[in-house]
Amino acid sequence: MPEEKQPNRILVCVFVFNEGAKLEDTLSRFPSDRNYDVVVMDDGSTDGAGEIVAKFPSPKAPTPVVYLRHDTNRGIGAGFRTAFQFAFEHGYEIFVPMAGNGKMHSSDIPALVKPILGGEFDYVQGSRYLSGGRHENLPLFRRIAIPTVSWVIGILSGFPSSDVTCGFRAYKLEIVRRPELDIKQDWLDKYEMEYYIHYYAVKLGYRVTEAPVAMTYPVSKKNYSKIPAISGWWSMLRPWVFLYLGLKK
């Protein structure tokens, strides 16, 4: 009698909002022999994202790509809540968020999850600045802003990250379920959610490290991100300010 296949411990979640062909390109790069499951979290796209996902049943893969959707655009933090709920309900232990805009590469996922699977770390932050990482066509503003923000947050958090704004990371889902965290708070609906979790991973004493990843931006350097120039960066910074000063839980 063949041995029953054990469910995957790792869930990779591709977040998307009107990325069109970029989503298709992202999904096409996942290997068929992967040791993780893939879910697409669509935050109210109007470009037929569901039809794109339906092209990837991949019978050779462990499971087909799962499609989750919000009827309206609610923010990436709200998307994280929906994805976490799916992960909790299906018994996943490790979560890997990934942008669906083609900037991140699925070939980097093994390096992100390896320190966790090996029992050495609980939270692995991707970094384009470590040896082995790279950033292609990175706009000038981000070349300046990312190291600066990472330095400031490193001081506030106590973990000297070289690339804290990189959304490509992996972590144990037990962190999200700790009673100290309240991910249902409305102020976490947008980019705050990712940095809220990072803050608590460090504060609660989880073993945190970095791993090299690649980030590829469009050659034109246009439409490379949906993060607004001012409000989006404040959305990333304010969890550190609010939590450090005790203004939020």
C-alpha positions as CSV (number, residue, x, y, z in Angstrom):
1,M,0.0,0.0,0.0
2,P,1.5,3.4,-1.0
3,E,2.4,5.8,1.7
4,E,-0.1,8.6,2.1
5,K,1.2,11.9,1.0
6,Q,1.7,14.4,3.8
7,P,0.3,17.9,3.3
8,N,2.7,20.7,2.7
9,R,3.8,22.8,5.6
10,I,4.5,25.8,3.5
11,L,2.1,28.2,1.9
12,V,3.2,30.8,-0.7
13,C,0.7,33.6,-1.1
14,V,0.8,35.7,-4.2
15,F,-0.8,39.1,-3.6
16,V,-2.3,40.8,-6.6
17,F,-4.4,43.8,-7.7
18,N,-4.8,44.4,-11.4
19,E,-1.4,43.0,-12.5
20,G,-2.6,41.2,-15.6
21,A,0.2,39.7,-17.6
22,K,2.6,40.2,-14.7
23,L,0.6,37.7,-12.6
24,E,0.6,35.2,-15.4
25,D,4.4,35.6,-15.7
26,T,4.8,35.2,-11.9
27,L,2.7,32.0,-11.8
28,S,4.5,30.5,-14.8
29,R,7.8,30.6,-13.0
30,F,6.7,28.3,-10.1
31,P,8.4,24.9,-10.5
32,S,6.1,21.9,-10.9
33,D,8.1,19.9,-8.3
34,R,7.8,22.5,-5.6
35,N,7.5,21.4,-1.9
36,Y,5.0,24.2,-1.1
37,D,1.4,25.1,-2.0
38,V,0.5,28.4,-3.8
39,V,-2.5,30.6,-3.3
40,V,-3.3,33.8,-5.1
41,M,-4.9,36.5,-3.0
42,D,-6.8,38.9,-5.3
43,D,-7.8,42.1,-3.6
44,G,-10.6,43.2,-5.9
45,S,-8.9,43.1,-9.4
46,T,-11.0,44.0,-12.4
47,D,-8.7,42.6,-15.0
48,G,-9.7,38.9,-15.0
49,A,-7.2,37.7,-12.5
50,G,-9.3,34.6,-11.8
51,E,-9.1,33.5,-15.4
52,I,-5.4,33.9,-15.3
53,V,-5.1,31.7,-12.2
54,A,-7.4,29.1,-13.8
55,K,-4.7,28.5,-16.4
56,F,-2.4,26.9,-13.8
57,P,-4.0,23.7,-12.5
58,S,-0.5,22.1,-13.0
59,P,-1.3,18.4,-12.5
60,K,2.4,17.8,-11.9
61,A,2.5,20.1,-9.0
62,P,1.5,19.0,-5.4
63,T,-1.7,21.0,-5.7
64,P,-3.2,23.4,-8.1
65,V,-3.0,27.1,-7.5
66,V,-5.8,28.2,-5.2
67,Y,-7.7,31.5,-5.9
68,L,-8.9,33.7,-3.1
69,R,-10.7,37.0,-3.8
70,H,-12.1,40.2,-2.3
71,D,-15.0,41.6,-4.3
72,T,-13.6,45.2,-3.7
73,N,-10.1,46.5,-3.1
74,R,-9.7,46.5,0.7
75,G,-5.9,46.9,1.0
76,I,-3.1,44.4,1.2
77,G,-3.3,44.1,5.0
78,A,-6.9,42.9,4.6
79,G,-5.6,40.5,2.1
80,F,-3.2,39.1,4.6
81,R,-6.0,38.5,7.0
82,T,-7.9,36.4,4.4
83,A,-4.8,34.5,3.5
84,F,-3.9,33.8,7.1
85,Q,-7.4,32.5,7.7
86,F,-7.0,30.1,4.8
87,A,-3.6,29.0,6.1
88,F,-4.9,28.4,9.6
89,E,-7.9,26.4,8.3
90,H,-5.7,24.2,6.2
91,G,-2.9,23.6,8.8
92,Y,0.0,25.4,7.2
93,E,3.0,26.2,9.4
94,I,5.1,28.5,7.3
95,F,3.9,31.5,5.3
96,V,5.7,33.2,2.4
97,P,4.1,36.4,1.0
98,M,5.0,37.3,-2.6
99,A,4.1,40.1,-4.9
100,G,2.2,39.2,-8.1
101,N,3.8,42.0,-10.2
102,G,6.8,40.0,-11.4
103,K,9.5,41.7,-9.3
104,M,10.0,38.6,-7.0
105,H,11.4,35.3,-8.2
106,S,10.0,31.9,-7.0
107,S,13.6,30.5,-7.3
108,D,14.4,32.4,-4.1
109,I,11.8,30.6,-2.0
110,P,14.0,27.7,-1.0
111,A,16.6,30.1,0.5
112,L,13.8,31.8,2.5
113,V,12.3,28.7,4.0
114,K,15.5,26.7,4.5
115,P,16.5,28.3,7.8
116,I,13.0,27.7,9.2
117,L,12.8,24.1,8.0
118,G,16.3,23.5,9.4
119,G,15.1,24.6,12.9
120,E,17.6,27.5,13.0
121,F,15.2,30.5,12.7
122,D,11.5,31.4,12.9
123,Y,11.4,34.5,10.6
124,V,13.5,35.1,7.5
125,Q,13.6,38.6,5.9
126,G,14.5,38.7,2.3
127,S,17.2,41.2,1.3
128,R,18.3,42.4,-2.1
129,Y,21.5,43.9,-0.4
130,L,23.0,40.7,1.0
131,S,25.7,38.9,-0.9
132,G,23.9,36.8,-3.4
133,G,20.9,39.2,-3.6
134,R,20.4,41.8,-6.3
135,H,18.2,44.6,-7.4
136,E,17.8,45.4,-11.1
137,N,16.5,48.8,-12.4
138,L,15.8,50.0,-8.9
139,P,14.6,53.6,-9.0
140,L,16.9,56.3,-7.5
141,F,14.4,57.3,-4.8
142,R,14.2,53.7,-3.5
143,R,18.0,53.4,-3.7
144,I,18.1,56.2,-1.1
145,A,14.9,55.5,0.9
146,I,15.3,51.7,1.5
147,P,18.7,51.8,3.3
148,T,17.6,54.9,5.2
149,V,14.3,53.4,6.4
150,S,16.0,50.0,7.2
151,W,18.6,51.8,9.3
152,V,15.9,53.7,11.3
153,I,13.8,50.7,11.8
154,G,16.8,48.6,12.8
155,I,17.4,51.1,15.6
156,L,13.8,51.1,16.7
157,S,13.3,47.3,16.5
158,G,16.7,46.1,17.7
159,F,17.2,43.9,14.6
160,P,19.6,45.5,12.1
161,S,17.9,44.6,8.8
162,S,19.5,45.6,5.6
163,D,16.3,45.6,3.6
164,V,13.2,45.8,5.9
165,T,11.0,47.1,3.1
166,C,11.4,44.0,1.1
167,G,8.1,42.2,1.2
168,F,9.6,38.8,0.2
169,R,10.1,36.9,3.5
170,A,9.1,33.7,5.3
171,Y,7.9,33.1,8.8
172,K,6.2,30.6,11.1
173,L,2.5,31.2,11.3
174,E,2.6,30.7,15.1
175,I,3.9,34.3,15.3
176,V,0.7,35.6,13.8
177,R,-1.4,33.6,16.3
178,R,0.3,34.9,19.4
179,P,-2.1,36.6,21.8
180,E,0.1,39.7,21.8
181,L,-0.9,40.4,18.2
182,D,-4.3,41.6,17.1
183,I,-4.3,41.5,13.3
184,K,-8.0,42.3,13.1
185,Q,-7.4,46.0,13.9
186,D,-8.6,48.3,11.1
187,W,-5.5,50.4,11.0
188,L,-3.6,47.4,9.7
189,D,-5.6,47.2,6.4
190,K,-2.9,48.4,4.2
191,Y,0.9,48.1,4.3
192,E,1.0,48.3,8.1
193,M,0.3,44.6,8.5
194,E,3.6,43.4,7.2
195,Y,5.6,45.7,9.5
196,Y,3.3,45.0,12.5
197,I,4.2,41.3,12.2
198,H,7.9,42.1,11.8
199,Y,7.9,44.2,14.9
200,Y,6.3,41.5,17.0
201,A,8.6,38.8,15.6
202,V,11.5,40.7,16.9
203,K,9.9,41.9,20.1
204,L,8.7,38.5,21.2
205,G,12.1,37.0,20.8
206,Y,11.7,34.9,17.7
207,R,14.9,34.0,15.9
208,V,15.2,36.4,13.0
209,T,17.6,36.5,10.1
210,E,18.0,37.6,6.5
211,A,18.4,35.7,3.2
212,P,19.4,37.0,-0.2
213,V,16.7,37.6,-2.8
214,A,16.5,39.2,-6.2
215,M,14.1,42.1,-7.0
216,T,13.6,43.0,-10.7
217,Y,12.0,46.3,-11.5
218,P,10.8,47.3,-15.0
219,V,13.4,48.8,-17.3
220,S,11.2,51.8,-17.9
221,K,11.0,52.3,-14.1
222,K,7.3,53.2,-14.6
223,N,4.4,51.5,-12.8
224,Y,6.8,49.6,-10.7
225,S,4.8,49.8,-7.5
226,K,1.3,50.6,-6.2
227,I,2.8,52.2,-3.1
228,P,1.9,55.9,-3.1
229,A,4.9,58.1,-2.8
230,I,4.1,59.7,0.6
231,S,1.1,57.9,2.2
232,G,2.4,54.5,1.2
233,W,5.8,55.0,3.0
234,W,4.1,56.5,6.0
235,S,1.9,53.3,6.0
236,M,5.1,51.3,6.3
237,L,6.7,53.5,9.0
238,R,3.8,54.2,11.3
239,P,3.6,50.7,12.9
240,W,7.1,51.2,14.2
241,V,6.2,54.7,15.5
242,F,2.9,53.7,17.0
243,L,4.1,50.4,18.6
244,Y,7.4,51.9,19.8
245,L,5.6,54.8,21.5
246,G,2.8,52.5,22.9
247,L,0.1,54.3,20.9
248,K,-1.2,51.0,19.4
249,K,-1.2,47.4,20.4
